[in-house]
């Protein structure tokens, strides 16, 4: 197996006596979308800033694209793209002008028109940034991160504040990064976003990793109880079970035998948000 794009061993970061990151380990493989989840104050922002080379660590080993980010030079930085939660676009520049401006910062940028097509803004190339919708502006943010043709992209809460339509558009753009062979390090508070986009997920709480895995098996979801709920005689009934097939068969069999109507019968398996909430508790803002 090839070396990880990101490798962390025993990462620690302290601010005085407060330890924000407490010895975490994780690996991110080439070409995957990796979601890094956790409540405010969990240590997410600190960890990401260390990986990006903007904050020094207190201890541990960190490798990003084969180098220590604390000592990353210009060549290393050109291999990384960053999309912040809130980007400041010049409202009077067009999409093409904005990307052309950013392209000038790199020694070997991707062609501007190619990037415009990659992020789905072909019909808006000559539109000014101030006239773009929220989803289109986010596509432009991603385009600016792509213009240097990076191997690794950090996406920080990429759809915060978006309406459902804009979020779906942004998801399509992010999923397309995988098709380009990019590695994506995603932070998000939206569990459906992580479920939809991520190949693997790590949850951090109080500076420590509490779970890692795929969105479907994270936190041993298969062993968590399933909820069967229904209304009977006007009363709400909810039952948790670890053997839903057998219990549902017995329940419906009795209902048929006694000619009972199980109104609103629903079987709900634990989702990623259920696992997340069971593993974390809200901390203070970083």
Phi and psi restraints in degrees (value plus and minus 20) as a CYANA .aco file:
   2 UNK   PHI     -86.2   -46.2
   2 UNK   PSI     136.4   176.4
   3 UNK   PHI     -81.9   -41.9
   3 UNK   PSI     126.0   166.0
   4 UNK   PHI     -82.4   -42.4
   4 UNK   PSI     130.2   170.2
   5 UNK   PHI     -89.2   -49.2
   5 UNK   PSI     -58.6   -18.6
   6 UNK   PHI    -146.2  -106.2
   6 UNK   PSI     111.7   151.7
   7 UNK   PHI    -155.5  -115.5
   7 UNK   PSI     106.3   146.3
   8 UNK   PHI    -146.6  -106.6
   8 UNK   PSI     112.2   152.2
   9 UNK   PHI    -155.7  -115.7
   9 UNK   PSI      96.9   136.9
  10 UNK   PHI      42.7    82.7
  10 UNK   PSI      15.0    55.0
  11 UNK   PHI     -87.6   -47.6
  11 UNK   PSI     111.0   151.0
  12 UNK   PHI    -154.4  -114.4
  12 UNK   PSI     125.5   165.5
  13 UNK   PHI    -166.1  -126.1
  13 UNK   PSI     104.5   144.5
  14 UNK   PHI    -140.2  -100.2
  14 UNK   PSI     127.1   167.1
  15 UNK   PHI    -140.3  -100.3
  15 UNK   PSI      76.7   116.7
  16 UNK   PHI      45.3    85.3
  16 UNK   PSI    -146.3  -106.3
  17 UNK   PHI    -106.7   -66.7
  17 UNK   PSI     -29.1    10.9
  18 UNK   PHI    -107.1   -67.1
  18 UNK   PSI     104.7   144.7
  19 UNK   PHI    -120.3   -80.3
  19 UNK   PSI      83.5   123.5
  20 UNK   PHI     -97.2   -57.2
  20 UNK   PSI     -55.4   -15.4
  21 UNK   PHI    -146.7  -106.7
  21 UNK   PSI     106.6   146.6
  22 UNK   PHI    -139.2   -99.2
  22 UNK   PSI      45.8    85.8
  23 UNK   PHI      56.3    96.3
  23 UNK   PSI      28.4    68.4
  24 UNK   PHI    -107.7   -67.7
  24 UNK   PSI     130.6   170.6
  25 UNK   PHI    -143.4  -103.4
  25 UNK   PSI     118.6   158.6
  26 UNK   PHI    -186.3  -146.3
  26 UNK   PSI     136.8   176.8
  27 UNK   PHI    -149.1  -109.1
  27 UNK   PSI     124.9   164.9
  28 UNK   PHI    -145.1  -105.1
  28 UNK   PSI     105.4   145.4
  29 UNK   PHI    -110.9   -70.9
  29 UNK   PSI     137.0   177.0
  30 UNK   PHI     -82.3   -42.3
  30 UNK   PSI     116.9   156.9
  31 UNK   PHI      61.2   101.2
  31 UNK   PSI     -12.9    27.1
  32 UNK   PHI    -127.1   -87.1
  32 UNK   PSI     137.0   177.0
  33 UNK   PHI    -116.4   -76.4
  33 UNK   PSI      96.1   136.1
  34 UNK   PHI    -130.9   -90.9
  34 UNK   PSI     101.8   141.8
  35 UNK   PHI    -119.9   -79.9
  35 UNK   PSI     110.1   150.1
  36 UNK   PHI    -133.8   -93.8
  36 UNK   PSI      89.5   129.5
  37 UNK   PHI    -135.1   -95.1
  37 UNK   PSI     133.0   173.0
  38 UNK   PHI     147.6   187.6
  38 UNK   PSI     134.8   174.8
  39 UNK   PHI     -90.8   -50.8
  39 UNK   PSI     147.3   187.3
  40 UNK   PHI     -77.1   -37.1
  40 UNK   PSI     117.2   157.2
  41 UNK   PHI      66.8   106.8
  41 UNK   PSI     -18.4    21.6
  42 UNK   PHI     -98.3   -58.3
  42 UNK   PSI     -39.0     1.0
  43 UNK   PHI      90.5   130.5
  43 UNK   PSI     -13.4    26.6
  44 UNK   PHI     -81.5   -41.5
  44 UNK   PSI     -74.3   -34.3
  45 UNK   PHI     -81.1   -41.1
  45 UNK   PSI     -62.8   -22.8
  46 UNK   PHI     -79.0   -39.0
  46 UNK   PSI     -66.3   -26.3
  47 UNK   PHI     -82.0   -42.0
  47 UNK   PSI     -66.9   -26.9
  48 UNK   PHI     -83.4   -43.4
  48 UNK   PSI     -61.0   -21.0
  49 UNK   PHI     -85.8   -45.8
  49 UNK   PSI     -51.7   -11.7
  50 UNK   PHI     -86.9   -46.9
  50 UNK   PSI     -63.3   -23.3
  51 UNK   PHI     -84.4   -44.4
  51 UNK   PSI     -54.3   -14.3
  52 UNK   PHI    -100.0   -60.0
  52 UNK   PSI     -28.3    11.7
  53 UNK   PHI      66.6   106.6
  53 UNK   PSI      -6.4    33.6
  54 UNK   PHI    -119.7   -79.7
  54 UNK   PSI     -24.5    15.5
  55 UNK   PHI    -163.5  -123.5
  55 UNK   PSI     117.9   157.9
  56 UNK   PHI    -103.9   -63.9
  56 UNK   PSI     124.0   164.0
  57 UNK   PHI    -110.3   -70.3
  57 UNK   PSI     142.1   182.1
  58 UNK   PHI    -112.7   -72.7
  58 UNK   PSI     -42.8    -2.8
  59 UNK   PHI    -192.1  -152.1
  59 UNK   PSI     147.6   187.6
  60 UNK   PHI      76.7   116.7
  60 UNK   PSI     156.1   196.1
  61 UNK   PHI    -135.9   -95.9
  61 UNK   PSI     115.4   155.4
  62 UNK   PHI    -155.6  -115.6
  62 UNK   PSI     111.1   151.1
  63 UNK   PHI    -150.2  -110.2
  63 UNK   PSI     106.4   146.4
  64 UNK   PHI    -146.7  -106.7
  64 UNK   PSI      96.8   136.8
  65 UNK   PHI      34.5    74.5
  65 UNK   PSI      18.1    58.1
  66 UNK   PHI      61.0   101.0
  66 UNK   PSI     -15.8    24.2
  67 UNK   PHI    -150.6  -110.6
  67 UNK   PSI     136.8   176.8
  68 UNK   PHI     -95.9   -55.9
  68 UNK   PSI      98.6   138.6
  69 UNK   PHI     -81.4   -41.4
  69 UNK   PSI     -42.1    -2.1
  70 UNK   PHI     -84.9   -44.9
  70 UNK   PSI     -41.9    -1.9
  71 UNK   PHI    -139.9   -99.9
  71 UNK   PSI      -0.5    39.5
  72 UNK   PHI     -86.1   -46.1
  72 UNK   PSI     111.9   151.9
  73 UNK   PHI    -114.4   -74.4
  73 UNK   PSI    -192.1  -152.1
  74 UNK   PHI     -81.7   -41.7
  74 UNK   PSI     -60.9   -20.9
  75 UNK   PHI     -79.7   -39.7
  75 UNK   PSI     -61.1   -21.1
  76 UNK   PHI     -85.8   -45.8
  76 UNK   PSI     -63.7   -23.7
  77 UNK   PHI     -84.2   -44.2
  77 UNK   PSI     -51.1   -11.1
  78 UNK   PHI     -91.5   -51.5
  78 UNK   PSI     -32.3     7.7
  79 UNK   PHI    -109.8   -69.8
  79 UNK   PSI     -19.9    20.1
  80 UNK   PHI    -142.4  -102.4
  80 UNK   PSI     117.6   157.6
  81 UNK   PHI    -137.2   -97.2
  81 UNK   PSI     123.1   163.1
  82 UNK   PHI    -149.1  -109.1
  82 UNK   PSI     107.2   147.2
  83 UNK   PHI    -135.9   -95.9
  83 UNK   PSI      87.8   127.8
  84 UNK   PHI     -97.6   -57.6
  84 UNK   PSI     143.6   183.6
  85 UNK   PHI     -80.8   -40.8
  85 UNK   PSI     -56.1   -16.1
  86 UNK   PHI    -152.7  -112.7
  86 UNK   PSI      93.5   133.5
  87 UNK   PHI    -125.5   -85.5
  87 UNK   PSI     124.9   164.9
  88 UNK   PHI    -122.0   -82.0
  88 UNK   PSI      85.8   125.8
  89 UNK   PHI    -113.6   -73.6
  89 UNK   PSI     124.3   164.3
  90 UNK   PHI     -90.7   -50.7
  90 UNK   PSI      94.2   134.2
  91 UNK   PHI     -85.8   -45.8
  91 UNK   PSI     -37.9     2.1
  92 UNK   PHI    -118.9   -78.9
  92 UNK   PSI     -24.9    15.1
  93 UNK   PHI    -108.5   -68.5
  93 UNK   PSI     125.3   165.3
  94 UNK   PHI     -97.1   -57.1
  94 UNK   PSI     150.4   190.4
  95 UNK   PHI     -77.4   -37.4
  95 UNK   PSI     -67.2   -27.2
  96 UNK   PHI     -84.0   -44.0
  96 UNK   PSI     -60.8   -20.8
  97 UNK   PHI     -87.3   -47.3
  97 UNK   PSI     -59.8   -19.8
  98 UNK   PHI     -81.8   -41.8
  98 UNK   PSI     -66.9   -26.9
  99 UNK   PHI     -88.4   -48.4
  99 UNK   PSI     -56.4   -16.4
 100 UNK   PHI     -83.3   -43.3
 100 UNK   PSI     -58.2   -18.2
 101 UNK   PHI     -82.2   -42.2
 101 UNK   PSI     -67.9   -27.9
 102 UNK   PHI     -87.1   -47.1
 102 UNK   PSI     -54.0   -14.0
 103 UNK   PHI     -79.3   -39.3
 103 UNK   PSI     -49.8    -9.8
 104 UNK   PHI     -87.9   -47.9
 104 UNK   PSI     -32.7     7.3
 105 UNK   PHI    -104.1   -64.1
 105 UNK   PSI     -28.4    11.6
 106 UNK   PHI    -136.1   -96.1
 106 UNK   PSI     130.7   170.7
 107 UNK   PHI     -98.6   -58.6
 107 UNK   PSI     -49.8    -9.8
 108 UNK   PHI    -159.6  -119.6
 108 UNK   PSI      48.7    88.7
 109 UNK   PHI     -93.6   -53.6
 109 UNK   PSI     141.1   181.1
 110 UNK   PHI     -92.6   -52.6
 110 UNK   PSI     132.7   172.7
 111 UNK   PHI     -79.5   -39.5
 111 UNK   PSI     116.9   156.9
 112 UNK   PHI     -78.0   -38.0
 112 UNK   PSI     -68.2   -28.2
 113 UNK   PHI     -83.6   -43.6
 113 UNK   PSI     -51.8   -11.8
 114 UNK   PHI     -86.2   -46.2
 114 UNK   PSI     -63.5   -23.5
 115 UNK   PHI     -85.3   -45.3
 115 UNK   PSI     -59.3   -19.3
 116 UNK   PHI     -77.1   -37.1
 116 UNK   PSI     -63.0   -23.0
 117 UNK   PHI     -89.9   -49.9
 117 UNK   PSI     -58.7   -18.7
 118 UNK   PHI     -80.8   -40.8
 118 UNK   PSI     -56.0   -16.0
 119 UNK   PHI    -116.9   -76.9
 119 UNK   PSI     -10.3    29.7
 120 UNK   PHI      53.6    93.6
 120 UNK   PSI      13.2    53.2
 121 UNK   PHI    -135.7   -95.7
 121 UNK   PSI       4.2    44.2
 122 UNK   PHI     -75.5   -35.5
 122 UNK   PSI     -55.6   -15.6
 123 UNK   PHI    -105.0   -65.0
 123 UNK   PSI     -21.7    18.3
 124 UNK   PHI    -141.9  -101.9
 124 UNK   PSI      -2.6    37.4
 125 UNK   PHI     -77.0   -37.0
 125 UNK   PSI     -55.1   -15.1
 126 UNK   PHI    -124.1   -84.1
 126 UNK   PSI      -8.6    31.4
 127 UNK   PHI    -104.9   -64.9
 127 UNK   PSI     122.1   162.1
 128 UNK   PHI     -95.7   -55.7
 128 UNK   PSI     129.5   169.5
 129 UNK   PHI     -76.3   -36.3
 129 UNK   PSI     -55.4   -15.4
 130 UNK   PHI     -87.8   -47.8
 130 UNK   PSI     -38.4     1.6
 131 UNK   PHI    -114.4   -74.4
 131 UNK   PSI     -18.1    21.9
 132 UNK   PHI    -104.7   -64.7
 132 UNK   PSI     129.3   169.3
 133 UNK   PHI     -91.7   -51.7
 133 UNK   PSI     149.8   189.8
 134 UNK   PHI     -77.8   -37.8
 134 UNK   PSI     -64.4   -24.4
 135 UNK   PHI     -85.3   -45.3
 135 UNK   PSI     -57.5   -17.5
 136 UNK   PHI     -88.7   -48.7
 136 UNK   PSI     -57.3   -17.3
 137 UNK   PHI     -83.7   -43.7
 137 UNK   PSI     -57.6   -17.6
 138 UNK   PHI     -87.9   -47.9
 138 UNK   PSI     -55.0   -15.0
 139 UNK   PHI     -82.5   -42.5
 139 UNK   PSI     -58.8   -18.8
 140 UNK   PHI     -86.2   -46.2
 140 UNK   PSI     -59.2   -19.2
 141 UNK   PHI     -76.7   -36.7
 141 UNK   PSI     -66.1   -26.1
 142 UNK   PHI     -85.2   -45.2
 142 UNK   PSI     -58.5   -18.5
 143 UNK   PHI     -79.9   -39.9
 143 UNK   PSI     -59.8   -19.8
 144 UNK   PHI     -85.6   -45.6
 144 UNK   PSI     -54.6   -14.6
 145 UNK   PHI     -92.4   -52.4
 145 UNK   PSI     -46.8    -6.8
 146 UNK   PHI    -107.2   -67.2
 146 UNK   PSI     -37.8     2.2
 147 UNK   PHI     -80.7   -40.7
 147 UNK   PSI     -49.3    -9.3
 148 UNK   PHI    -104.8   -64.8
 148 UNK   PSI     -15.8    24.2
 149 UNK   PHI      36.1    76.1
 149 UNK   PSI      33.7    73.7
 150 UNK   PHI     -94.1   -54.1
 150 UNK   PSI     139.4   179.4
 151 UNK   PHI    -106.9   -66.9
 151 UNK   PSI     -48.8    -8.8
 152 UNK   PHI    -149.8  -109.8
 152 UNK   PSI     113.1   153.1
 153 UNK   PHI    -142.0  -102.0
 153 UNK   PSI     114.5   154.5
 154 UNK   PHI    -122.0   -82.0
 154 UNK   PSI     101.4   141.4
 155 UNK   PHI    -134.7   -94.7
 155 UNK   PSI      95.1   135.1
 156 UNK   PHI    -122.0   -82.0
 156 UNK   PSI      88.5   128.5
 157 UNK   PHI      25.7    65.7
 157 UNK   PSI      39.9    79.9
 158 UNK   PHI     -87.7   -47.7
 158 UNK   PSI     -36.3     3.7
 159 UNK   PHI    -143.2  -103.2
 159 UNK   PSI      -1.2    38.8
 160 UNK   PHI     -80.1   -40.1
 160 UNK   PSI     109.5   149.5
 161 UNK   PHI      62.9   102.9
 161 UNK   PSI     -17.5    22.5
 162 UNK   PHI    -102.5   -62.5
 162 UNK   PSI     129.5   169.5
 163 UNK   PHI     -98.0   -58.0
 163 UNK   PSI     146.4   186.4
 164 UNK   PHI     -74.9   -34.9
 164 UNK   PSI     -58.8   -18.8
 165 UNK   PHI     -86.1   -46.1
 165 UNK   PSI     -64.3   -24.3
 166 UNK   PHI     -85.9   -45.9
 166 UNK   PSI     -55.6   -15.6
 167 UNK   PHI     -83.0   -43.0
 167 UNK   PSI     -64.0   -24.0
 168 UNK   PHI     -82.2   -42.2
 168 UNK   PSI     -59.6   -19.6
 169 UNK   PHI     -82.6   -42.6
 169 UNK   PSI     -63.7   -23.7
 170 UNK   PHI     -84.3   -44.3
 170 UNK   PSI     -57.8   -17.8
 171 UNK   PHI     -81.0   -41.0
 171 UNK   PSI     -61.2   -21.2
 172 UNK   PHI     -81.4   -41.4
 172 UNK   PSI     -61.1   -21.1
 173 UNK   PHI     -84.9   -44.9
 173 UNK   PSI     -63.8   -23.8
 174 UNK   PHI     -85.9   -45.9
 174 UNK   PSI     -63.6   -23.6
 175 UNK   PHI     -80.1   -40.1
 175 UNK   PSI     -54.0   -14.0
 176 UNK   PHI     -86.7   -46.7
 176 UNK   PSI     -43.8    -3.8
 177 UNK   PHI     -84.8   -44.8
 177 UNK   PSI     -56.0   -16.0
 178 UNK   PHI     -81.9   -41.9
 178 UNK   PSI     -60.6   -20.6
 179 UNK   PHI     -84.4   -44.4
 179 UNK   PSI     -44.8    -4.8
 180 UNK   PHI    -102.9   -62.9
 180 UNK   PSI     -22.2    17.8
 181 UNK   PHI      65.1   105.1
 181 UNK   PSI      -7.8    32.2
 182 UNK   PHI    -101.6   -61.6
 182 UNK   PSI     132.8   172.8
 183 UNK   PHI    -118.7   -78.7
 183 UNK   PSI     112.2   152.2
 184 UNK   PHI    -141.5  -101.5
 184 UNK   PSI     106.3   146.3
 185 UNK   PHI    -126.5   -86.5
 185 UNK   PSI      88.2   128.2
 186 UNK   PHI    -129.9   -89.9
 186 UNK   PSI     108.7   148.7
 187 UNK   PHI    -130.6   -90.6
 187 UNK   PSI     117.1   157.1
 188 UNK   PHI    -177.6  -137.6
 188 UNK   PSI     134.0   174.0
 189 UNK   PHI    -120.2   -80.2
 189 UNK   PSI     -24.6    15.4
 190 UNK   PHI    -114.1   -74.1
 190 UNK   PSI      94.1   134.1
 191 UNK   PHI     -89.0   -49.0
 191 UNK   PSI     -53.9   -13.9
 192 UNK   PHI     -86.3   -46.3
 192 UNK   PSI     -50.1   -10.1
 193 UNK   PHI     -86.9   -46.9
 193 UNK   PSI     -65.8   -25.8
 194 UNK   PHI     -84.2   -44.2
 194 UNK   PSI     -62.0   -22.0
 195 UNK   PHI     -80.6   -40.6
 195 UNK   PSI     -61.3   -21.3
 196 UNK   PHI     -94.6   -54.6
 196 UNK   PSI     -58.6   -18.6
 197 UNK   PHI    -122.9   -82.9
 197 UNK   PSI     -52.4   -12.4
 198 UNK   PHI    -103.4   -63.4
 198 UNK   PSI     121.4   161.4
 199 UNK   PHI    -101.3   -61.3
 199 UNK   PSI     -58.3   -18.3
 200 UNK   PHI    -161.5  -121.5
 200 UNK   PSI     136.4   176.4
 201 UNK   PHI    -154.0  -114.0
 201 UNK   PSI     120.5   160.5
 202 UNK   PHI    -146.1  -106.1
 202 UNK   PSI     113.0   153.0
 203 UNK   PHI    -128.1   -88.1
 203 UNK   PSI     111.7   151.7
 204 UNK   PHI    -137.8   -97.8
 204 UNK   PSI     120.2   160.2
 205 UNK   PHI    -165.2  -125.2
 205 UNK   PSI     110.2   150.2
 206 UNK   PHI      32.4    72.4
 206 UNK   PSI      19.6    59.6
 207 UNK   PHI      61.3   101.3
 207 UNK   PSI     -13.9    26.1
 208 UNK   PHI    -149.9  -109.9
 208 UNK   PSI     127.4   167.4
 209 UNK   PHI     -94.2   -54.2
 209 UNK   PSI     106.1   146.1
 210 UNK   PHI    -129.1   -89.1
 210 UNK   PSI     -34.8     5.2
 211 UNK   PHI    -186.5  -146.5
 211 UNK   PSI     126.4   166.4
 212 UNK   PHI    -164.1  -124.1
 212 UNK   PSI     126.5   166.5
 213 UNK   PHI     138.9   178.9
 213 UNK   PSI    -190.4  -150.4
 214 UNK   PHI     -97.8   -57.8
 214 UNK   PSI     140.2   180.2
 215 UNK   PHI     -77.3   -37.3
 215 UNK   PSI     -48.6    -8.6
 216 UNK   PHI    -102.9   -62.9
 216 UNK   PSI     -47.0    -7.0
 217 UNK   PHI    -133.0   -93.0
 217 UNK   PSI     -15.8    24.2
 218 UNK   PHI     -79.3   -39.3
 218 UNK   PSI     116.1   156.1
 219 UNK   PHI      46.5    86.5
 219 UNK   PSI       4.0    44.0
 220 UNK   PHI      35.4    75.4
 220 UNK   PSI      29.4    69.4
 221 UNK   PHI     -77.5   -37.5
 221 UNK   PSI     -51.9   -11.9
 222 UNK   PHI     -83.9   -43.9
 222 UNK   PSI     -43.9    -3.9
 223 UNK   PHI    -111.6   -71.6
 223 UNK   PSI     -28.3    11.7
 224 UNK   PHI     -96.4   -56.4
 224 UNK   PSI     130.4   170.4
 225 UNK   PHI     -88.5   -48.5
 225 UNK   PSI     126.6   166.6
 226 UNK   PHI    -113.8   -73.8
 226 UNK   PSI     126.2   166.2
 227 UNK   PHI    -125.7   -85.7
 227 UNK   PSI     106.1   146.1
 228 UNK   PHI    -127.6   -87.6
 228 UNK   PSI     103.0   143.0
 229 UNK   PHI    -150.4  -110.4
 229 UNK   PSI     130.0   170.0
 230 UNK   PHI    -186.8  -146.8
 230 UNK   PSI     150.9   190.9
 231 UNK   PHI    -133.5   -93.5
 231 UNK   PSI     113.1   153.1
 232 UNK   PHI    -156.5  -116.5
 232 UNK   PSI      97.5   137.5
 233 UNK   PHI      42.8    82.8
 233 UNK   PSI      11.5    51.5
 234 UNK   PHI      64.1   104.1
 234 UNK   PSI     -22.7    17.3
 235 UNK   PHI    -124.3   -84.3
 235 UNK   PSI     121.8   161.8
 236 UNK   PHI    -101.5   -61.5
 236 UNK   PSI     109.8   149.8
 237 UNK   PHI    -142.3  -102.3
 237 UNK   PSI     112.9   152.9
 238 UNK   PHI    -156.7  -116.7
 238 UNK   PSI     108.1   148.1
 239 UNK   PHI    -149.6  -109.6
 239 UNK   PSI     112.6   152.6
 240 UNK   PHI    -118.0   -78.0
 240 UNK   PSI     118.5   158.5
 241 UNK   PHI    -167.2  -127.2
 241 UNK   PSI     128.2   168.2
 242 UNK   PHI    -119.7   -79.7
 242 UNK   PSI     -20.3    19.7
 243 UNK   PHI    -152.4  -112.4
 243 UNK   PSI      49.4    89.4
 244 UNK   PHI     -84.1   -44.1
 244 UNK   PSI     -54.1   -14.1
 245 UNK   PHI     -83.1   -43.1
 245 UNK   PSI     -69.5   -29.5
 246 UNK   PHI     -85.9   -45.9
 246 UNK   PSI     -63.3   -23.3
 247 UNK   PHI     -90.0   -50.0
 247 UNK   PSI     -55.5   -15.5
 248 UNK   PHI     -88.7   -48.7
 248 UNK   PSI     -58.5   -18.5
 249 UNK   PHI     -82.3   -42.3
 249 UNK   PSI     -63.4   -23.4
 250 UNK   PHI     -86.1   -46.1
 250 UNK   PSI     -62.9   -22.9
 251 UNK   PHI     -82.3   -42.3
 251 UNK   PSI     -70.1   -30.1
 252 UNK   PHI     -89.2   -49.2
 252 UNK   PSI     -52.1   -12.1
 253 UNK   PHI     -82.8   -42.8
 253 UNK   PSI     -64.0   -24.0
 254 UNK   PHI     -85.8   -45.8
 254 UNK   PSI     -58.6   -18.6
 255 UNK   PHI     -84.2   -44.2
 255 UNK   PSI     -60.8   -20.8
 256 UNK   PHI     -86.4   -46.4
 256 UNK   PSI     -63.6   -23.6
 257 UNK   PHI     -81.8   -41.8
 257 UNK   PSI     -58.4   -18.4
 258 UNK   PHI    -118.6   -78.6
 258 UNK   PSI     -16.5    23.5
 259 UNK   PHI      36.9    76.9
 259 UNK   PSI      28.4    68.4
 260 UNK   PHI    -120.9   -80.9
 260 UNK   PSI     125.2   165.2
 261 UNK   PHI    -119.8   -79.8
 261 UNK   PSI      97.1   137.1
 262 UNK   PHI    -114.1   -74.1
 262 UNK   PSI      68.6   108.6
 263 UNK   PHI     -90.7   -50.7
 263 UNK   PSI     119.4   159.4
 264 UNK   PHI      43.7    83.7
 264 UNK   PSI       9.8    49.8
 265 UNK   PHI     -77.9   -37.9
 265 UNK   PSI     107.1   147.1
 266 UNK   PHI    -165.1  -125.1
 266 UNK   PSI     117.0   157.0
 267 UNK   PHI    -135.3   -95.3
 267 UNK   PSI     100.3   140.3
 268 UNK   PHI    -142.8  -102.8
 268 UNK   PSI     100.5   140.5
 269 UNK   PHI    -112.0   -72.0
 269 UNK   PSI     133.4   173.4
 270 UNK   PHI     -79.3   -39.3
 270 UNK   PSI     114.5   154.5
 271 UNK   PHI    -123.7   -83.7
 271 UNK   PSI    -198.3  -158.3
 272 UNK   PHI     -81.1   -41.1
 272 UNK   PSI     -55.9   -15.9
 273 UNK   PHI     -85.7   -45.7
 273 UNK   PSI     -58.4   -18.4
 274 UNK   PHI     -80.7   -40.7
 274 UNK   PSI     -64.4   -24.4
 275 UNK   PHI     -84.1   -44.1
 275 UNK   PSI     -64.9   -24.9
 276 UNK   PHI     -77.6   -37.6
 276 UNK   PSI     -68.5   -28.5
 277 UNK   PHI     -85.9   -45.9
 277 UNK   PSI     -51.7   -11.7
 278 UNK   PHI     -93.2   -53.2
 278 UNK   PSI     -41.4    -1.4
 279 UNK   PHI    -120.1   -80.1
 279 UNK   PSI     -35.8     4.2
 280 UNK   PHI    -148.3  -108.3
 280 UNK   PSI     143.4   183.4
 281 UNK   PHI    -157.9  -117.9
 281 UNK   PSI     128.5   168.5
 282 UNK   PHI     -86.0   -46.0
 282 UNK   PSI     108.9   148.9
 283 UNK   PHI    -123.0   -83.0
 283 UNK   PSI    -190.4  -150.4
 284 UNK   PHI    -105.0   -65.0
 284 UNK   PSI     136.0   176.0
 285 UNK   PHI     -78.6   -38.6
 285 UNK   PSI     122.8   162.8
